[in-house]
Structures are given as structure tokens and as C-alpha cells.
Amino acid sequence: MPRIVVDVMPKPEILDPQGKAIAGALPRIGLTGFAGVRQGKRFELTVDGDVTPEVLEQARHAATTLLSNPVIEDVTRVEVIEEDEQ
Amino acid sequence: MPRIVVDVMPKPEILDPQGKAIAGALPRIGLTGFAGVRQGKRFELTVDGDVTPEVLEQARHAATTLLSNPVIEDVTRVEVIEEDEQ
């Protein structure tokens, strides 16, 4: 069945404590090539049937109302992915 | 500065209670086009300098050791993204 991916990231101006914690841990395990980390969420919605424009609109609606908090997060992607694609 | 995206998703055989909760909530707000939802994580690592093969290898190492739990999660993507790309 086709899937729609929704990516949600903290807004750039919002502090991201999880990302900060990871950025602080990287050098402790010897990984020094990075200047910062942000942690967001990734959702895969499995579509029941074909991906119609209506279903895509439903996914966009879900992204902004249920899957993200628009005060602190941005929806950065709502996209159909192929079966073998990530 | 260039960024590397790491996507981490729960393994298919692992129960995903957050995804299940979202899948249950969708029809309650009138969104009936979906058969299931899985929730994972998305990380953006900002690279300090250029993306060398060494830095990419560091990102892969971080993905499997720090950013995911290999018992219950799969790293589904480690990829450089362009400045305007998500």
C-alpha cells in the first residue's frame, strides 16, 4: 500500500533540548565533525487505497493539526513515497 | 552549512503505540483515508565544514550507536541534503 511521509521539525528559533543533548554527546564518542543537531519527528501514513488529491489533502490536514504543534514545530515535508523508497 | 539527515523508524515487527494512537485519532477528526501510522525520528546533523567521506562515516556511526536503538529501530536513511531541501 502506498505511504505518505510527514516530517516535522522544531522551528529554528525554538530551543531543542534533545538535539542539544545529542550534539553534546557526539564528541564524547569521538565524533567531532558536527556543529549542531536538531531532532524532529517522521511519520509514515499508510494509505488505504490509491493516493488521490483528497487523501493528500487529508494528510496535509493531519500534519498541521494532529502531527505537529504549529506554535513550536514546522511541517517540512508531506510527500508520497514509493514502496522501496525511504 | 551542509546538513546530513538521519531517519530512524521502529522495526516493522515492533509495536508502535504512538503510531497506533495517531491512527486511532485520525478518523475522529474526519480523516478516514489511512490504514495505519508509524512514528519515527528525524535528525538533522549540521556539518562543521565540508561533507567528506569521513564525516559521512561519522554520521552513519552516530546513527547506529547514538541516534537509534538497533534492537527496536532501523536507520532508514543517512543522506546529505541541500540547503533548500528538506
N, CA and C atoms of all chains as a GROMACS GRO file, in nm:
protein
  516
    1MET      N    1   0.084  -0.120   0.000
    1MET     CA    2   0.000   0.000   0.000
    1MET      C    3   0.088   0.126   0.000
    2PRO      N    4   0.046   0.229  -0.070
    2PRO     CA    5   0.130   0.350  -0.077
    2PRO      C    6   0.138   0.420   0.059
    3ARG      N    7   0.247   0.491   0.078
    3ARG     CA    8   0.267   0.562   0.204
    3ARG      C    9   0.295   0.709   0.180
    4ILE      N   10   0.248   0.790   0.273
    4ILE     CA   11   0.278   0.933   0.271
    4ILE      C   12   0.367   0.963   0.392
    5VAL      N   13   0.479   1.031   0.365
    5VAL     CA   14   0.570   1.068   0.474
    5VAL      C   15   0.543   1.211   0.517
    6VAL      N   16   0.537   1.232   0.648
    6VAL     CA   17   0.526   1.367   0.704
    6VAL      C   18   0.646   1.389   0.795
    7ASP      N   19   0.725   1.493   0.764
    7ASP     CA   20   0.837   1.529   0.851
    7ASP      C   21   0.801   1.653   0.930
    8VAL      N   22   0.831   1.651   1.058
    8VAL     CA   23   0.802   1.764   1.147
    8VAL      C   24   0.930   1.798   1.222
    9MET      N   25   0.973   1.925   1.214
    9MET     CA   26   1.095   1.967   1.284
    9MET      C   27   1.065   2.084   1.377
   10PRO      N   28   1.141   2.095   1.488
   10PRO     CA   29   1.123   2.213   1.572
   10PRO      C   30   1.157   2.339   1.494
   11LYS      N   31   1.081   2.446   1.515
   11LYS     CA   32   1.110   2.572   1.445
   11LYS      C   33   1.252   2.617   1.479
   12PRO      N   34   1.322   2.682   1.382
   12PRO     CA   35   1.463   2.720   1.404
   12PRO      C   36   1.482   2.805   1.530
   13GLU      N   37   1.384   2.889   1.563
   13GLU     CA   38   1.403   2.979   1.678
   13GLU      C   39   1.371   2.912   1.811
   14ILE      N   40   1.320   2.786   1.805
   14ILE     CA   41   1.283   2.715   1.926
   14ILE      C   42   1.400   2.631   1.977
   15LEU      N   43   1.426   2.638   2.106
   15LEU     CA   44   1.531   2.557   2.168
   15LEU      C   45   1.493   2.409   2.153
   16ASP      N   46   1.591   2.326   2.122
   16ASP     CA   47   1.565   2.183   2.103
   16ASP      C   48   1.655   2.105   2.198
   17PRO      N   49   1.609   2.082   2.321
   17PRO     CA   50   1.695   2.020   2.423
   17PRO      C   51   1.745   1.881   2.385
   18GLN      N   52   1.661   1.802   2.317
   18GLN     CA   53   1.705   1.668   2.274
   18GLN      C   54   1.820   1.679   2.176
   19GLY      N   55   1.804   1.770   2.078
   19GLY     CA   56   1.910   1.793   1.980
   19GLY      C   57   2.038   1.839   2.047
   20LYS      N   58   2.024   1.930   2.142
   20LYS     CA   59   2.140   1.983   2.216
   20LYS      C   60   2.212   1.869   2.291
   21ALA      N   61   2.133   1.781   2.354
   21ALA     CA   62   2.192   1.670   2.429
   21ALA      C   63   2.271   1.579   2.336
   22ILE      N   64   2.216   1.552   2.218
   22ILE     CA   65   2.286   1.467   2.120
   22ILE      C   66   2.414   1.536   2.073
   23ALA      N   67   2.403   1.666   2.043
   23ALA     CA   68   2.520   1.742   1.997
   23ALA      C   69   2.630   1.738   2.102
   24GLY      N   70   2.591   1.737   2.230
   24GLY     CA   71   2.689   1.731   2.337
   24GLY      C   72   2.750   1.593   2.353
   25ALA      N   73   2.673   1.489   2.316
   25ALA     CA   74   2.720   1.351   2.332
   25ALA      C   75   2.813   1.308   2.218
   26LEU      N   76   2.795   1.365   2.100
   26LEU     CA   77   2.874   1.322   1.983
   26LEU      C   78   3.026   1.328   2.009
   27PRO      N   79   3.078   1.442   2.054
   27PRO     CA   80   3.225   1.446   2.076
   27PRO      C   81   3.272   1.346   2.182
   28ARG      N   82   3.183   1.313   2.276
   28ARG     CA   83   3.223   1.218   2.381
   28ARG      C   84   3.244   1.077   2.326
   29ILE      N   85   3.183   1.046   2.209
   29ILE     CA   86   3.211   0.916   2.148
   29ILE      C   87   3.303   0.933   2.026
   30GLY      N   88   3.373   1.046   2.023
   30GLY     CA   89   3.478   1.065   1.923
   30GLY      C   90   3.431   1.120   1.789
   31LEU      N   91   3.305   1.165   1.782
   31LEU     CA   92   3.253   1.218   1.655
   31LEU      C   93   3.253   1.370   1.663
   32THR      N   94   3.351   1.431   1.596
   32THR     CA   95   3.375   1.574   1.615
   32THR      C   96   3.344   1.657   1.490
   33GLY      N   97   3.281   1.596   1.392
   33GLY     CA   98   3.260   1.666   1.265
   33GLY      C   99   3.134   1.752   1.258
   34PHE      N  100   3.062   1.767   1.369
   34PHE     CA  101   2.930   1.830   1.360
   34PHE      C  102   2.919   1.956   1.446
   35ALA      N  103   2.846   2.055   1.392
   35ALA     CA  104   2.831   2.182   1.462
   35ALA      C  105   2.700   2.189   1.540
   36GLY      N  106   2.606   2.101   1.510
   36GLY     CA  107   2.478   2.106   1.581
   36GLY      C  108   2.387   1.994   1.536
   37VAL      N  109   2.285   1.967   1.618
   37VAL     CA  110   2.188   1.862   1.588
   37VAL      C  111   2.048   1.914   1.621
   38ARG      N  112   1.952   1.885   1.535
   38ARG     CA  113   1.811   1.911   1.565
   38ARG      C  114   1.737   1.779   1.555
   39GLN      N  115   1.647   1.754   1.650
   39GLN     CA  116   1.568   1.631   1.645
   39GLN      C  117   1.422   1.662   1.616
   40GLY      N  118   1.368   1.595   1.516
   40GLY     CA  119   1.227   1.610   1.482
   40GLY      C  120   1.159   1.475   1.474
   41LYS      N  121   1.042   1.474   1.410
   41LYS     CA  122   0.963   1.352   1.400
   41LYS      C  123   0.937   1.317   1.254
   42ARG      N  124   0.921   1.188   1.231
   42ARG     CA  125   0.892   1.140   1.097
   42ARG      C  126   0.775   1.044   1.108
   43PHE      N  127   0.668   1.069   1.033
   43PHE     CA  128   0.551   0.984   1.033
   43PHE      C  129   0.535   0.918   0.897
   44GLU      N  130   0.496   0.791   0.899
   44GLU     CA  131   0.457   0.724   0.775
   44GLU      C  132   0.309   0.688   0.784
   45LEU      N  133   0.229   0.750   0.697
   45LEU     CA  134   0.086   0.721   0.692
   45LEU      C  135   0.063   0.622   0.578
   46THR      N  136   0.013   0.505   0.609
   46THR     CA  137  -0.020   0.408   0.505
   46THR      C  138  -0.158   0.440   0.450
   47VAL      N  139  -0.164   0.457   0.318
   47VAL     CA  140  -0.288   0.498   0.254
   47VAL      C  141  -0.373   0.374   0.223
   48ASP      N  142  -0.499   0.384   0.259
   48ASP     CA  143  -0.594   0.276   0.235
   48ASP      C  144  -0.652   0.295   0.095
   49GLY      N  145  -0.584   0.239  -0.007
   49GLY     CA  146  -0.628   0.257  -0.145
   49GLY      C  147  -0.527   0.340  -0.222
   50ASP      N  148  -0.574   0.414  -0.323
   50ASP     CA  149  -0.485   0.496  -0.404
   50ASP      C  150  -0.466   0.634  -0.342
   51VAL      N  151  -0.352   0.695  -0.377
   51VAL     CA  152  -0.327   0.831  -0.329
   51VAL      C  153  -0.398   0.929  -0.422
   52THR      N  154  -0.514   0.972  -0.381
   52THR     CA  155  -0.589   1.074  -0.456
   52THR      C  156  -0.551   1.212  -0.403
   53PRO      N  157  -0.582   1.318  -0.477
   53PRO     CA  158  -0.556   1.454  -0.423
   53PRO      C  159  -0.629   1.474  -0.291
   54GLU      N  160  -0.744   1.409  -0.274
   54GLU     CA  161  -0.820   1.422  -0.149
   54GLU      C  162  -0.743   1.361  -0.030
   55VAL      N  163  -0.685   1.243  -0.053
   55VAL     CA  164  -0.608   1.179   0.054
   55VAL      C  165  -0.485   1.263   0.090
   56LEU      N  166  -0.420   1.319  -0.013
   56LEU     CA  167  -0.303   1.404   0.012
   56LEU      C  168  -0.344   1.526   0.093
   57GLU      N  169  -0.462   1.580   0.063
   57GLU     CA  170  -0.513   1.695   0.138
   57GLU      C  171  -0.542   1.653   0.284
   58GLN      N  172  -0.596   1.532   0.300
   58GLN     CA  173  -0.618   1.479   0.436
   58GLN      C  174  -0.486   1.468   0.512
   59ALA      N  175  -0.382   1.422   0.444
   59ALA     CA  176  -0.250   1.408   0.509
   59ALA      C  177  -0.196   1.544   0.549
   60ARG      N  178  -0.214   1.644   0.463
   60ARG     CA  179  -0.168   1.780   0.497
   60ARG      C  180  -0.244   1.834   0.617
   61HIS      N  181  -0.374   1.804   0.621
   61HIS     CA  182  -0.456   1.849   0.733
   61HIS      C  183  -0.410   1.779   0.862
   62ALA      N  184  -0.389   1.648   0.855
   62ALA     CA  185  -0.340   1.574   0.972
   62ALA      C  186  -0.205   1.631   1.019
   63ALA      N  187  -0.119   1.665   0.922
   63ALA     CA  188   0.016   1.714   0.955
   63ALA      C  189   0.010   1.841   1.038
   64THR      N  190  -0.080   1.932   1.004
   64THR     CA  191  -0.083   2.061   1.073
   64THR      C  192  -0.170   2.060   1.198
   65THR      N  193  -0.260   1.961   1.211
   65THR     CA  194  -0.350   1.963   1.326
   65THR      C  195  -0.315   1.857   1.430
   66LEU      N  196  -0.277   1.738   1.384
   66LEU     CA  197  -0.258   1.626   1.477
   66LEU      C  198  -0.110   1.591   1.497
   67LEU      N  199  -0.031   1.603   1.389
   67LEU     CA  200   0.107   1.552   1.394
   67LEU      C  201   0.209   1.658   1.436
   68SER      N  202   0.169   1.784   1.436
   68SER     CA  203   0.262   1.889   1.475
   68SER      C  204   0.192   1.991   1.562
   69ASN      N  205   0.272   2.062   1.638
   69ASN     CA  206   0.223   2.175   1.715
   69ASN      C  207   0.272   2.301   1.644
   70PRO      N  208   0.184   2.372   1.575
   70PRO     CA  209   0.228   2.484   1.490
   70PRO      C  210   0.294   2.599   1.568
   71VAL      N  211   0.280   2.600   1.700
   71VAL     CA  212   0.346   2.705   1.778
   71VAL      C  213   0.497   2.682   1.784
   72ILE      N  214   0.538   2.556   1.789
   72ILE     CA  215   0.681   2.527   1.808
   72ILE      C  216   0.742   2.442   1.697
   73GLU      N  217   0.657   2.391   1.605
   73GLU     CA  218   0.709   2.299   1.502
   73GLU      C  219   0.666   2.341   1.362
   74ASP      N  220   0.749   2.305   1.266
   74ASP     CA  221   0.716   2.323   1.125
   74ASP      C  222   0.697   2.188   1.058
   75VAL      N  223   0.596   2.177   0.973
   75VAL     CA  224   0.583   2.059   0.886
   75VAL      C  225   0.675   2.085   0.767
   76THR      N  226   0.781   2.005   0.753
   76THR     CA  227   0.878   2.033   0.649
   76THR      C  228   0.859   1.946   0.524
   77ARG      N  229   0.769   1.847   0.532
   77ARG     CA  230   0.751   1.759   0.416
   77ARG      C  231   0.621   1.681   0.430
   78VAL      N  232   0.540   1.680   0.324
   78VAL     CA  233   0.426   1.588   0.314
   78VAL      C  234   0.435   1.530   0.174
   79GLU      N  235   0.474   1.404   0.160
   79GLU     CA  236   0.510   1.352   0.029
   79GLU      C  237   0.481   1.203   0.017
   80VAL      N  238   0.433   1.163  -0.098
   80VAL     CA  239   0.413   1.021  -0.125
   80VAL      C  240   0.549   0.957  -0.150
   81ILE      N  241   0.574   0.841  -0.091
   81ILE     CA  242   0.699   0.771  -0.122
   81ILE      C  243   0.668   0.637  -0.188
   82GLU      N  244   0.762   0.595  -0.271
   82GLU     CA  245   0.749   0.466  -0.339
   82GLU      C  246   0.772   0.353  -0.240
   83GLU      N  247   0.732   0.235  -0.277
   83GLU     CA  248   0.739   0.119  -0.189
   83GLU      C  249   0.881   0.091  -0.139
   84ASP      N  250   0.980   0.107  -0.228
   84ASP     CA  251   1.118   0.072  -0.190
   84ASP      C  252   1.196   0.193  -0.140
   85GLU      N  253   1.132   0.308  -0.140
   85GLU     CA  254   1.198   0.432  -0.102
   85GLU      C  255   1.178   0.457   0.046
   86GLN      N  256   1.272   0.532   0.107
   86GLN     CA  257   1.256   0.570   0.248
   86GLN      C  258   1.222   0.718   0.255
   87MET      N  259   2.565   2.595   0.625
   87MET     CA  260   2.647   2.476   0.643
   87MET      C  261   2.568   2.352   0.599
   88PRO      N  262   2.637   2.255   0.538
   88PRO     CA  263   2.564   2.136   0.490
   88PRO      C  264   2.506   2.056   0.605
   89ARG      N  265   2.399   1.985   0.573
   89ARG     CA  266   2.335   1.904   0.677
   89ARG      C  267   2.321   1.760   0.631
   90ILE      N  268   2.330   1.668   0.726
   90ILE     CA  269   2.306   1.526   0.700
   90ILE      C  270   2.179   1.487   0.774
   91VAL      N  271   2.086   1.425   0.702
   91VAL     CA  272   1.962   1.380   0.763
   91VAL      C  273   1.973   1.232   0.799
   92VAL      N  274   1.929   1.199   0.920
   92VAL     CA  275   1.921   1.059   0.964
   92VAL      C  276   1.775   1.030   1.000
   93ASP      N  277   1.716   0.933   0.932
   93ASP     CA  278   1.580   0.890   0.966
   93ASP      C  279   1.587   0.758   1.041
   94VAL      N  280   1.510   0.749   1.148
   94VAL     CA  281   1.506   0.628   1.231
   94VAL      C  282   1.358   0.589   1.248
   95MET      N  283   1.326   0.464   1.213
   95MET     CA  284   1.186   0.418   1.226
   95MET      C  285   1.180   0.291   1.312
   96PRO      N  286   1.070   0.272   1.385
   96PRO     CA  287   1.055   0.146   1.458
   96PRO      C  288   1.056   0.029   1.361
   97LYS      N  289   1.119  -0.083   1.399
   97LYS     CA  290   1.120  -0.201   1.312
   97LYS      C  291   0.977  -0.245   1.284
   98PRO      N  292   0.952  -0.298   1.164
   98PRO     CA  293   0.814  -0.336   1.126
   98PRO      C  294   0.748  -0.431   1.226
   99GLU      N  295   0.827  -0.520   1.287
   99GLU     CA  296   0.768  -0.620   1.378
   99GLU      C  297   0.746  -0.564   1.518
  100ILE      N  298   0.794  -0.442   1.543
  100ILE     CA  299   0.781  -0.383   1.677
  100ILE      C  300   0.651  -0.302   1.686
  101LEU      N  301   0.578  -0.322   1.795
  101LEU     CA  302   0.458  -0.244   1.819
  101LEU      C  303   0.496  -0.097   1.834
  102ASP      N  304   0.416  -0.009   1.776
  102ASP     CA  305   0.445   0.134   1.782
  102ASP      C  306   0.323   0.204   1.842
  103PRO      N  307   0.319   0.216   1.976
  103PRO     CA  308   0.199   0.269   2.042
  103PRO      C  309   0.164   0.412   2.002
  104GLN      N  310   0.267   0.496   1.977
  104GLN     CA  311   0.238   0.633   1.935
  104GLN      C  312   0.170   0.635   1.799
  105GLY      N  313   0.225   0.553   1.707
  105GLY     CA  314   0.163   0.543   1.575
  105GLY      C  315   0.020   0.492   1.584
  106LYS      N  316  -0.001   0.392   1.669
  106LYS     CA  317  -0.135   0.336   1.687
  106LYS      C  318  -0.232   0.442   1.740
  107ALA      N  319  -0.185   0.522   1.836
  107ALA     CA  320  -0.270   0.628   1.893
  107ALA      C  321  -0.310   0.729   1.786
  108ILE      N  322  -0.214   0.765   1.701
  108ILE     CA  323  -0.243   0.860   1.594
  108ILE      C  324  -0.342   0.799   1.495
  109ALA      N  325  -0.317   0.671   1.459
  109ALA     CA  326  -0.408   0.602   1.365
  109ALA      C  327  -0.550   0.599   1.420
  110GLY      N  328  -0.563   0.585   1.553
  110GLY     CA  329  -0.695   0.585   1.614
  110GLY      C  330  -0.759   0.722   1.618
  111ALA      N  331  -0.675   0.827   1.624
  111ALA     CA  332  -0.727   0.964   1.634
  111ALA      C  333  -0.771   1.019   1.498
  112LEU      N  334  -0.708   0.973   1.391
  112LEU     CA  335  -0.738   1.029   1.258
  112LEU      C  336  -0.887   1.024   1.222
  113PRO      N  337  -0.952   0.906   1.233
  113PRO     CA  338  -1.096   0.903   1.197
  113PRO      C  339  -1.180   0.994   1.286
  114ARG      N  340  -1.138   1.016   1.410
  114ARG     CA  341  -1.215   1.101   1.500
  114ARG      C  342  -1.216   1.248   1.455
  115ILE      N  343  -1.114   1.288   1.373
  115ILE     CA  344  -1.120   1.424   1.319
  115ILE      C  345  -1.158   1.420   1.170
  116GLY      N  346  -1.220   1.310   1.130
  116GLY     CA  347  -1.277   1.304   0.996
  116GLY      C  348  -1.183   1.259   0.886
  117LEU      N  349  -1.063   1.211   0.923
  117LEU     CA  350  -0.966   1.169   0.822
  117LEU      C  351  -0.966   1.017   0.813
  118THR      N  352  -1.031   0.965   0.711
  118THR     CA  353  -1.058   0.821   0.705
  118THR      C  354  -0.980   0.750   0.595
  119GLY      N  355  -0.885   0.818   0.532
  119GLY     CA  356  -0.816   0.759   0.417
  119GLY      C  357  -0.696   0.673   0.450
  120PHE      N  358  -0.671   0.646   0.580
  120PHE     CA  359  -0.545   0.582   0.616
  120PHE      C  360  -0.564   0.448   0.687
  121ALA      N  361  -0.474   0.354   0.656
  121ALA     CA  362  -0.485   0.220   0.714
  121ALA      C  363  -0.394   0.203   0.835
  122GLY      N  364  -0.296   0.292   0.852
  122GLY     CA  365  -0.204   0.279   0.965
  122GLY      C  366  -0.105   0.393   0.969
  123VAL      N  367  -0.042   0.410   1.085
  123VAL     CA  368   0.057   0.516   1.103
  123VAL      C  369   0.175   0.459   1.182
  124ARG      N  370   0.295   0.493   1.141
  124ARG     CA  371   0.414   0.461   1.220
  124ARG      C  372   0.486   0.592   1.251
  125GLN      N  373   0.532   0.605   1.375
  125GLN     CA  374   0.605   0.726   1.412
  125GLN      C  375   0.750   0.695   1.438
  126GLY      N  376   0.838   0.772   1.373
  126GLY     CA  377   0.981   0.757   1.393
  126GLY      C  378   1.045   0.891   1.424
  127LYS      N  379   1.177   0.896   1.410
  127LYS     CA  380   1.251   1.017   1.441
  127LYS      C  381   1.329   1.064   1.320
  128ARG      N  382   1.352   1.195   1.317
  128ARG     CA  383   1.430   1.254   1.209
  128ARG      C  384   1.532   1.347   1.273
  129PHE      N  385   1.659   1.327   1.239
  129PHE     CA  386   1.766   1.410   1.293
  129PHE      C  387   1.832   1.488   1.180
  130GLU      N  388   1.864   1.613   1.207
  130GLU     CA  389   1.946   1.692   1.115
  130GLU      C  390   2.079   1.723   1.183
  131LEU      N  391   2.186   1.669   1.127
  131LEU     CA  392   2.320   1.696   1.179
  131LEU      C  393   2.384   1.804   1.092
  132THR      N  394   2.415   1.917   1.152
  132THR     CA  395   2.483   2.023   1.078
  132THR      C  396   2.632   1.993   1.075
  133VAL      N  397   2.688   1.989   0.955
  133VAL     CA  398   2.828   1.952   0.940
  133VAL      C  399   2.916   2.076   0.955
  134ASP      N  400   3.021   2.060   1.034
  134ASP     CA  401   3.116   2.167   1.058
  134ASP      C  402   3.222   2.161   0.949
  135GLY      N  403   3.196   2.228   0.835
  135GLY     CA  404   3.290   2.223   0.722
  135GLY      C  405   3.226   2.148   0.605
  136ASP      N  406   3.310   2.085   0.525
  136ASP     CA  407   3.259   2.013   0.409
  136ASP      C  408   3.221   1.869   0.445
  137VAL      N  409   3.132   1.813   0.363
  137VAL     CA  410   3.091   1.674   0.384
  137VAL      C  411   3.193   1.583   0.317
  138THR      N  412   3.285   1.534   0.395
  138THR     CA  413   3.384   1.439   0.344
  138THR      C  414   3.332   1.297   0.368
  139PRO      N  415   3.391   1.198   0.299
  139PRO     CA  416   3.351   1.058   0.326
  139PRO      C  417   3.367   1.024   0.474
  140GLU      N  418   3.466   1.085   0.540
  140GLU     CA  419   3.491   1.060   0.682
  140GLU      C  420   3.375   1.110   0.768
  141VAL      N  421   3.325   1.230   0.736
  141VAL     CA  422   3.212   1.287   0.811
  141VAL      C  423   3.087   1.203   0.790
  142LEU      N  424   3.067   1.158   0.666
  142LEU     CA  425   2.951   1.073   0.637
  142LEU      C  426   2.960   0.942   0.715
  143GLU      N  427   3.081   0.889   0.727
  143GLU     CA  428   3.102   0.768   0.806
  143GLU      C  429   3.075   0.794   0.954
  144GLN      N  430   3.115   0.913   1.002
  144GLN     CA  431   3.084   0.953   1.140
  144GLN      C  432   2.932   0.959   1.162
  145ALA      N  433   2.860   1.012   1.062
  145ALA     CA  434   2.714   1.023   1.074
  145ALA      C  435   2.650   0.885   1.079
  146ARG      N  436   2.703   0.793   0.996
  146ARG     CA  437   2.649   0.654   0.997
  146ARG      C  438   2.676   0.589   1.133
  147HIS      N  439   2.793   0.616   1.188
  147HIS     CA  440   2.828   0.560   1.318
  147HIS      C  441   2.736   0.617   1.426
  148ALA      N  442   2.714   0.749   1.424
  148ALA     CA  443   2.623   0.812   1.520
  148ALA      C  444   2.482   0.754   1.506
  149ALA      N  445   2.440   0.731   1.382
  149ALA     CA  446   2.304   0.682   1.356
  149ALA      C  447   2.280   0.547   1.423
  150THR      N  448   2.380   0.459   1.417
  150THR     CA  449   2.358   0.324   1.470
  150THR      C  450   2.391   0.311   1.618
  151THR      N  451   2.468   0.406   1.673
  151THR     CA  452   2.508   0.393   1.813
  151THR      C  453   2.433   0.488   1.906
  152LEU      N  454   2.413   0.613   1.860
  152LEU     CA  455   2.359   0.716   1.949
  152LEU      C  456   2.214   0.750   1.914
  153LEU      N  457   2.183   0.751   1.785
  153LEU     CA  458   2.053   0.803   1.742
  153LEU      C  459   1.945   0.695   1.732
  154SER      N  460   1.983   0.570   1.735
  154SER     CA  461   1.884   0.463   1.725
  154SER      C  462   1.917   0.351   1.822
  155ASN      N  463   1.817   0.275   1.855
  155ASN     CA  464   1.833   0.153   1.935
  155ASN      C  465   1.816   0.034   1.840
  156PRO      N  466   1.928  -0.031   1.802
  156PRO     CA  467   1.921  -0.135   1.698
  156PRO      C  468   1.831  -0.254   1.732
  157VAL      N  469   1.795  -0.269   1.858
  157VAL     CA  470   1.706  -0.378   1.896
  157VAL      C  471   1.563  -0.353   1.845
  158ILE      N  472   1.522  -0.227   1.848
  158ILE     CA  473   1.382  -0.197   1.813
  158ILE      C  474   1.366  -0.100   1.696
  159GLU      N  475   1.478  -0.043   1.649
  159GLU     CA  476   1.467   0.060   1.543
  159GLU      C  477   1.560   0.031   1.426
  160ASP      N  478   1.518   0.078   1.307
  160ASP     CA  479   1.603   0.072   1.188
  160ASP      C  480   1.644   0.213   1.148
  161VAL      N  481   1.770   0.229   1.109
  161VAL     CA  482   1.812   0.353   1.045
  161VAL      C  483   1.773   0.341   0.898
  162THR      N  484   1.680   0.424   0.853
  162THR     CA  485   1.630   0.408   0.717
  162THR      C  486   1.693   0.505   0.618
  163ARG      N  487   1.770   0.602   0.668
  163ARG     CA  488   1.830   0.700   0.577
  163ARG      C  489   1.942   0.775   0.646
  164VAL      N  490   2.057   0.784   0.578
  164VAL     CA  491   2.165   0.875   0.620
  164VAL      C  492   2.209   0.944   0.493
  165GLU      N  493   2.177   1.072   0.479
  165GLU     CA  494   2.192   1.137   0.348
  165GLU      C  495   2.220   1.285   0.365
  166VAL      N  496   2.308   1.336   0.280
  166VAL     CA  497   2.333   1.480   0.276
  166VAL      C  498   2.215   1.548   0.206
  167ILE      N  499   2.167   1.658   0.263
  167ILE     CA  500   2.062   1.733   0.193
  167ILE      C  501   2.112   1.871   0.156
  168GLU      N  502   2.056   1.924   0.048
  168GLU     CA  503   2.092   2.058   0.002
  168GLU      C  504   2.030   2.162   0.095
  169GLU      N  505   2.080   2.282   0.086
  169GLU     CA  506   2.037   2.389   0.175
  169GLU      C  507   1.885   2.413   0.171
  170ASP      N  508   1.827   2.408   0.050
  170ASP     CA  509   1.684   2.440   0.037
  170ASP      C  510   1.596   2.315   0.043
  171GLU      N  511   1.659   2.198   0.056
  171GLU     CA  512   1.584   2.073   0.054
  171GLU      C  513   1.547   2.032   0.196
  172GLN      N  514   1.440   1.953   0.208
  172GLN     CA  515   1.403   1.902   0.341
  172GLN      C  516   1.435   1.754   0.349
   0.00000   0.00000   0.00000
